[in-house]
Amino acid sequence: MFLSPLLISLIPGFVILLVTWWFKRMNFPLFARIIPGILTVIAKKEI
């Protein structure tokens, strides 16, 4: 019962951190690195 909301919030957060880290490793500019976070915030506001 308590595990489901925790997993629903942790899994997308982990994916966003992983993508951001990968973008940093590929030496993308700062704007490209923060796009996944911005899109996540926009998507969460829609729910």
N, C-alpha and C positions, 0 to 999 in steps of 0.2 A: 504494500500500500504506500509506504513512504519511499520506496526505492524507485518507483516509476518517475515521479517528478524530478528526482535527483538526476537520474540518467538522461531524462529529456533535456535538462539544462546543461549537463556536463559534456555530453557527446558533441553538440554543435560548438560549444566553447573550445573543446579540445581540437576540433577540426579547424576552427578559425586560427587558433594559435599555431597549429602545424603549418597551415598555408602561409601565414605571416612570416613564420621562421624560414620557410622555404623561399619565399620572395626575398627575404633579407640575404639569404645565402647565395641567391642568384644575382645579387647586387642590383636589384630593382630600385628605382627612386622611392623616396619616402611616400609620395602620394600613392604609388602603386601598392605599397606595403600596407597602407591603412584602408584601402578599398574594401577588403573582406570584413573588417570590423564595422565600417560604415553601413555596408549592405546588411549585415546582421542586425544592427540597431534599427534600421528602417523596416526590415522584415518582422522583427519582434513587436514594433509599434503597431503594425497592421493587425496583429492577432488580438 
